[in-house]
Amino acid sequence: PFNEKGGIGDSYALCKFKHWEPEQLSPKWKGGRPISPMCKHPMAKLLTAVGRAWMFIINQWKEQHFILHAAQRVNEEVQAAMASMKKAAGEEGLDLSHRVWDIDSMYPSMPKNMMMQALTTILDDVINSTSLRVSHITVPNNKSMPIRWGKQYGEHDKSNSVTVPLAEMLGVARFSLEHCITRVKGGTLVRQCKGIPMGDSLSPAFAVGTCAWFENKWILKIPPQHRWRVKGIRYMDDVLMMINDKGWGKAQECFDSFTTTGACYPAPLSLSADTGDTYLECKIHNKGDEILLQHWNKNEGSEVKQRFYKGAHANSYSDFTHKFGAIIGTLVRMKRNSATDTLLRESLQEKWKELKCLKYSKTTIEKAKKVMKNKFPDTEWE
């Protein structure tokens, strides 16, 4: 489908909030990601459907990798990794080490030729492994509806979905990489020649799939009898690795191997180490024989200094329903991100302080507690 009324988007740079803190501003402000909006692209409908089809394919890939498909599942995935390790270790038990990294400049620096190699390999693997003999994927226009194998059925299906031929998926991906055209200040048209075209509907597939391909090749270098010891989670460019070193003694060697440029992620990609205290929205508690996550309140200590202005002030110009909904959403995330009720209660004490600093009344806070008690009756919300 080609929309003759479409156009070319205006590019801009997107900087991370944390890089605008005074101590980060000087060295980091130039590290903003270039965004090339494709919402007005004449082929936006097709690119969106193919981008979603690619993520559907990547979700079907059964090889070992570190993909975390949704940030809200991080605690669930870590607990699943702990259960898997404990089962494999048996009576020997666990001696866990962990590391956290960022993949520096992943979007602007991802090698183009490797993106196409990765997607080709994943598509071939999925086609060869599935028992379904199909040549198309149907992508509903409604994103809440599931994507499925096969063609459309009936007039309603045809008018409310897009059928993507598997044979065309690589061609559309290659077109997306080679023809990312955007407009800059002054009206000049430019073509992105390096990296992942951010703003394009295929960019998640390029990022997630290519990194997973790199990770799979690295995992295969570990002796098969020891692969169960290494568990990795990556959400976009944030990586968490956990290793059971009990009876092995090669955890540090494994970490070093992973971080060596080219060992997993090829140059110009590189890994920068984080403190290891936090991952995404969670604090990490490594007990040696288990790793537990706890919700990380970035406004911790807000009675002294409000660092992240993500919480709306009680007197801000917005509807109370929206502000209260945001509070409930945050509390649900806190529950989801905390491995135990004890860790949740610790986080809650800090959150109640923050809400008081934002001038929310005792009545509002008690109302929020009551709503959460109804949602999770087995959890203490004081």
C-alpha positions as CSV (number, residue, x, y, z in Angstrom):
1,P,0.0,0.0,0.0
2,F,1.3,3.4,-1.0
3,N,-0.3,6.6,0.3
4,E,0.1,9.4,-2.2
5,K,-0.8,11.9,0.6
6,G,2.1,10.8,2.7
7,G,5.3,12.8,3.2
8,I,8.7,12.9,4.8
9,G,9.2,13.4,8.5
10,D,11.4,16.0,10.2
11,S,14.3,14.5,12.1
12,Y,15.4,15.5,15.6
13,A,17.7,14.3,18.3
14,L,16.4,12.5,21.5
15,C,18.6,12.9,24.6
16,K,18.2,10.8,27.7
17,F,16.9,12.6,30.8
18,K,19.7,11.4,33.0
19,H,22.3,13.0,30.6
20,W,20.8,16.5,31.4
21,E,21.9,16.3,35.0
22,P,24.7,18.8,35.7
23,E,27.4,16.1,36.2
24,Q,26.5,14.4,32.9
25,L,25.7,17.4,30.7
26,S,29.1,18.2,29.4
27,P,30.3,14.7,28.3
28,K,27.0,13.2,27.4
29,W,24.7,15.8,25.8
30,K,26.1,15.1,22.3
31,G,25.1,11.4,22.6
32,G,21.5,12.0,21.7
33,R,19.9,9.5,19.4
34,P,19.0,10.7,15.9
35,I,15.3,10.1,15.3
36,S,13.8,9.8,11.8
37,P,10.0,9.8,12.1
38,M,8.2,7.6,9.6
39,C,4.6,8.3,10.7
40,K,3.9,10.3,7.5
41,H,5.8,7.8,5.2
42,P,3.8,6.9,2.2
43,M,4.3,3.2,3.1
44,A,3.8,3.6,6.8
45,K,1.0,1.0,7.0
46,L,3.1,-1.6,5.2
47,L,6.3,-0.8,7.3
48,T,4.2,-1.0,10.5
49,A,2.7,-4.4,9.6
50,V,6.1,-5.8,8.6
51,G,7.8,-4.5,11.7
52,R,5.2,-6.3,13.9
53,A,5.5,-9.4,11.7
54,W,9.3,-9.4,12.3
55,M,8.8,-9.2,16.1
56,F,6.3,-12.1,15.8
57,I,9.0,-14.1,14.0
58,I,11.7,-13.2,16.6
59,N,9.3,-14.3,19.4
60,Q,9.1,-17.7,17.7
61,W,12.9,-18.1,17.6
62,K,13.8,-20.9,20.0
63,E,17.6,-20.6,20.1
64,Q,19.3,-19.3,23.3
65,H,19.6,-15.5,23.6
66,F,19.0,-12.8,26.2
67,I,15.8,-11.2,24.9
68,L,13.5,-9.7,27.5
69,H,10.4,-8.9,25.4
70,A,8.7,-6.6,28.0
71,A,10.4,-4.6,30.8
72,Q,7.5,-5.4,33.2
73,R,8.6,-9.1,33.1
74,V,12.1,-8.5,34.4
75,N,11.4,-9.8,38.0
76,E,9.5,-12.8,36.6
77,E,12.4,-13.6,34.2
78,V,15.0,-13.4,37.0
79,Q,13.0,-15.6,39.3
80,A,12.5,-18.1,36.4
81,A,16.3,-18.0,35.9
82,M,16.9,-18.7,39.6
83,A,14.5,-21.6,39.6
84,S,16.1,-23.1,36.5
85,M,19.6,-22.8,38.0
86,K,18.6,-24.3,41.4
87,K,17.0,-27.2,39.6
88,A,20.1,-27.8,37.5
89,A,22.5,-27.4,40.5
90,G,20.7,-29.8,42.7
91,E,22.3,-30.3,46.1
92,E,25.4,-28.5,45.1
93,G,23.6,-25.1,45.4
94,L,24.4,-21.7,43.9
95,D,27.2,-19.2,44.2
96,L,25.9,-16.3,42.1
97,S,27.7,-13.4,40.5
98,H,26.1,-10.8,38.3
99,R,27.0,-7.8,36.1
100,V,25.0,-5.1,34.4
101,W,26.1,-3.2,31.2
102,D,24.8,-0.8,28.6
103,I,25.5,-1.4,24.9
104,D,26.9,1.9,24.0
105,S,25.5,3.7,20.9
106,M,23.6,0.6,19.8
107,Y,21.2,2.3,17.5
108,P,23.5,4.7,15.7
109,S,26.4,2.1,15.4
110,M,24.8,-1.2,14.6
111,P,26.5,-2.7,11.5
112,K,24.0,-2.8,8.6
113,N,25.3,-5.9,7.0
114,M,25.0,-7.9,10.2
115,M,21.4,-6.8,10.8
116,M,20.4,-8.4,7.5
117,Q,22.5,-11.6,8.3
118,A,20.7,-11.8,11.7
119,L,17.2,-11.4,10.4
120,T,17.9,-13.9,7.5
121,T,19.2,-16.5,10.0
122,I,16.3,-16.0,12.4
123,L,13.7,-16.2,9.6
124,D,15.2,-19.4,8.1
125,D,15.5,-21.0,11.6
126,V,11.8,-20.3,12.4
127,I,10.5,-21.4,9.0
128,N,12.6,-24.7,9.2
129,S,11.6,-25.4,12.8
130,T,7.8,-24.8,12.6
131,S,5.6,-27.6,11.6
132,L,3.2,-25.2,9.9
133,R,3.6,-25.1,6.1
134,V,2.6,-21.4,5.6
135,S,3.9,-18.6,3.5
136,H,2.2,-15.6,5.1
137,I,1.7,-13.9,8.4
138,T,-1.6,-12.0,9.1
139,V,-1.1,-8.8,11.1
140,P,-4.4,-7.3,12.6
141,N,-4.7,-3.5,12.4
142,N,-5.8,-3.6,16.1
143,K,-2.5,-4.1,18.0
144,S,-4.4,-5.8,20.9
145,M,-5.3,-8.6,18.5
146,P,-2.8,-11.5,18.1
147,I,-0.7,-11.9,15.0
148,R,-1.0,-15.3,13.4
149,W,0.4,-17.6,10.8
150,G,-1.5,-17.8,7.5
151,K,-3.6,-15.6,5.2
152,Q,-6.7,-13.6,5.8
153,Y,-10.1,-15.1,5.9
154,G,-13.3,-13.4,4.9
155,E,-14.0,-9.8,4.0
156,H,-13.9,-8.5,7.6
157,D,-10.4,-10.0,8.0
158,K,-9.2,-8.5,4.8
159,S,-10.4,-5.0,5.7
160,N,-9.0,-5.1,9.3
161,S,-5.6,-6.7,8.8
162,V,-2.5,-6.9,6.5
163,T,-1.1,-10.1,5.1
164,V,2.7,-10.2,4.9
165,P,4.3,-12.8,2.6
166,L,7.4,-14.3,4.3
167,A,9.2,-14.1,1.0
168,E,8.9,-10.3,1.1
169,M,9.9,-9.7,4.7
170,L,13.7,-9.5,4.0
171,G,13.1,-7.2,1.1
172,V,11.1,-4.8,3.1
173,A,13.7,-4.9,5.9
174,R,16.5,-4.1,3.4
175,F,14.4,-1.3,1.9
176,S,13.9,0.2,5.4
177,L,17.6,0.1,6.1
178,E,18.7,1.6,2.8
179,H,16.0,4.2,2.3
180,C,15.6,6.0,5.6
181,I,15.0,9.5,4.2
182,T,14.3,12.4,6.5
183,R,14.3,16.2,6.5
184,V,16.6,18.4,8.6
185,K,16.5,22.1,9.4
186,G,16.4,24.2,6.3
187,G,14.4,21.6,4.4
188,T,17.4,19.5,3.2
189,L,16.6,15.8,2.7
190,V,19.2,13.4,4.1
191,R,19.5,9.6,4.0
192,Q,20.7,7.7,7.1
193,C,23.7,5.6,6.1
194,K,24.7,4.1,9.4
195,G,23.0,2.3,12.2
196,I,19.3,1.5,12.9
197,P,16.8,3.9,11.5
198,M,15.1,5.0,14.8
199,G,11.5,6.2,14.2
200,D,11.0,3.4,11.7
201,S,8.6,0.6,12.7
202,L,11.3,-2.0,11.9
203,S,13.8,-0.6,14.3
204,P,12.8,-2.8,17.3
205,A,13.3,-5.9,15.1
206,F,16.7,-4.7,13.9
207,A,17.8,-4.0,17.5
208,V,16.3,-7.0,19.3
209,G,16.9,-9.6,16.6
210,T,20.5,-8.6,15.8
211,C,21.6,-8.5,19.4
212,A,19.9,-11.9,20.0
213,W,21.8,-13.4,17.0
214,F,25.1,-12.1,18.5
215,E,24.3,-13.5,21.9
216,N,23.4,-16.9,20.5
217,K,26.7,-17.2,18.7
218,W,28.5,-16.2,22.0
219,I,26.5,-18.7,24.1
220,L,27.5,-21.5,21.7
221,K,31.1,-21.0,22.7
222,I,30.4,-22.0,26.3
223,P,30.8,-25.8,26.8
224,P,27.3,-27.4,26.6
225,Q,27.5,-28.9,30.1
226,H,28.0,-25.4,31.6
227,R,25.6,-23.3,29.6
228,W,22.9,-23.7,32.3
229,R,25.2,-21.7,34.6
230,V,24.9,-18.5,32.5
231,K,21.6,-16.6,32.3
232,G,21.3,-13.3,30.5
233,I,18.5,-10.8,30.2
234,R,18.6,-7.9,27.8
235,Y,16.0,-5.2,27.3
236,M,17.0,-3.2,24.2
237,D,20.5,-2.1,25.1
238,D,20.5,-2.9,28.8
239,V,22.1,-6.2,29.7
240,L,22.0,-8.2,33.0
241,M,24.1,-11.4,33.3
242,M,23.9,-13.9,36.2
243,I,26.4,-16.8,36.6
244,N,26.5,-19.7,39.0
245,D,30.2,-20.2,39.8
246,K,29.7,-23.0,42.3
247,G,32.0,-25.9,41.3
248,W,33.1,-24.1,38.2
249,G,35.4,-21.1,39.0
250,K,35.1,-19.4,35.6
251,A,32.6,-16.7,36.2
252,Q,35.1,-13.8,35.9
253,E,36.6,-15.4,32.8
254,C,33.1,-15.6,31.3
255,F,32.3,-12.0,32.2
256,D,35.6,-10.9,30.6
257,S,34.9,-13.0,27.5
258,F,31.5,-11.3,27.1
259,T,32.8,-7.8,27.5
260,T,35.8,-8.1,25.1
261,T,35.0,-6.1,22.0
262,G,34.0,-8.5,19.2
263,A,33.5,-11.5,21.5
264,C,29.7,-11.0,21.6
265,Y,28.7,-7.7,20.2
266,P,31.1,-6.7,17.3
267,A,32.8,-3.3,16.9
268,P,31.9,-0.5,16.8
269,L,29.5,-1.8,19.5
270,S,30.9,-1.9,23.0
271,L,29.8,-2.5,26.6
272,S,30.0,0.0,29.4
273,A,29.7,-1.4,32.9
274,D,27.0,-0.2,35.3
275,T,27.3,-0.3,39.1
276,G,25.4,-3.6,39.2
277,D,23.1,-2.2,41.9
278,T,20.2,-1.6,39.6
279,Y,18.6,-2.9,36.4
280,L,15.8,-1.1,34.5
281,E,13.4,-0.1,37.3
282,C,14.7,-2.5,39.9
283,K,17.3,-2.7,42.6
284,I,19.4,-5.9,42.6
285,H,20.0,-7.9,45.9
286,N,22.5,-10.6,45.3
287,K,22.4,-12.9,48.3
288,G,25.0,-15.4,47.0
289,D,22.6,-18.3,46.6
290,E,19.8,-16.2,45.0
291,I,19.2,-12.9,43.3
292,L,16.2,-10.8,44.3
293,L,14.8,-7.7,42.7
294,Q,13.1,-4.8,44.4
295,H,11.4,-1.8,42.8
296,W,13.9,1.1,42.4
297,N,12.3,4.5,43.4
298,K,14.5,7.0,41.5
299,N,13.1,9.7,43.7
300,E,14.4,8.0,46.8
301,G,15.3,10.7,49.3
302,S,12.8,13.1,47.7
303,E,12.2,14.9,51.0
304,V,15.7,16.4,50.5
305,K,15.9,16.6,46.7
306,Q,13.5,15.7,43.9
307,R,15.8,14.3,41.1
308,F,13.3,12.8,38.6
309,Y,10.2,14.9,37.9
310,K,8.1,11.9,36.8
311,G,5.5,12.2,39.5
312,A,2.9,14.9,38.9
313,H,2.6,17.4,41.8
314,A,-0.8,17.3,43.5
315,N,-1.4,21.0,42.5
316,S,-0.3,20.6,38.9
317,Y,-2.6,21.6,36.1
318,S,-4.1,18.2,35.2
319,D,-7.1,16.2,36.0
320,F,-7.0,14.4,39.4
321,T,-8.2,11.2,37.8
322,H,-5.1,11.1,35.6
323,K,-2.8,11.8,38.6
324,F,-4.5,9.2,40.7
325,G,-4.3,6.7,37.9
326,A,-0.6,7.3,37.6
327,I,-0.2,6.6,41.3
328,I,-2.0,3.3,41.0
329,G,0.0,2.4,37.9
330,T,3.2,3.1,39.9
331,L,2.1,0.9,42.8
332,V,1.2,-1.9,40.4
333,R,4.7,-1.7,38.9
334,M,6.2,-1.7,42.4
335,K,4.3,-4.9,43.2
336,R,5.4,-6.5,39.9
337,N,9.1,-5.5,40.4
338,S,9.5,-6.7,43.9
339,A,10.5,-10.4,44.6
340,T,9.1,-10.5,48.1
341,D,6.5,-8.6,50.2
342,T,9.3,-7.5,52.6
343,L,11.1,-5.7,49.7
344,L,7.9,-4.3,48.5
345,R,7.1,-2.8,51.9
346,E,10.5,-1.1,52.0
347,S,9.8,0.5,48.6
348,L,6.4,1.6,49.7
349,Q,7.7,3.5,52.7
350,E,9.8,5.6,50.4
351,K,6.9,6.1,47.9
352,W,4.5,7.3,50.6
353,K,7.2,9.9,51.6
354,E,7.5,11.0,48.0
355,L,3.7,11.4,47.6
356,K,3.6,13.5,50.7
357,C,6.4,15.7,49.3
358,L,4.3,16.2,46.2
359,K,1.5,17.5,48.5
360,Y,-0.9,14.6,48.1
361,S,-3.3,14.5,51.0
362,K,-3.6,11.7,53.5
363,T,-7.0,10.9,52.1
364,T,-5.6,10.4,48.6
365,I,-2.8,8.1,49.9
366,E,-5.3,6.1,52.0
367,K,-7.6,5.8,48.9
368,A,-4.6,4.5,46.9
369,K,-3.9,1.9,49.6
370,K,-7.5,0.8,49.5
371,V,-7.5,0.3,45.7
372,M,-4.3,-1.7,45.9
373,K,-5.7,-3.8,48.7
374,N,-8.7,-4.7,46.5
375,K,-6.4,-5.6,43.6
376,F,-3.9,-7.6,45.7
377,P,-5.7,-8.7,48.9
378,D,-2.8,-10.9,50.1
379,T,-0.4,-8.0,50.1
380,E,0.1,-5.5,53.0
381,W,0.0,-1.9,51.6
382,E,0.9,0.1,54.7
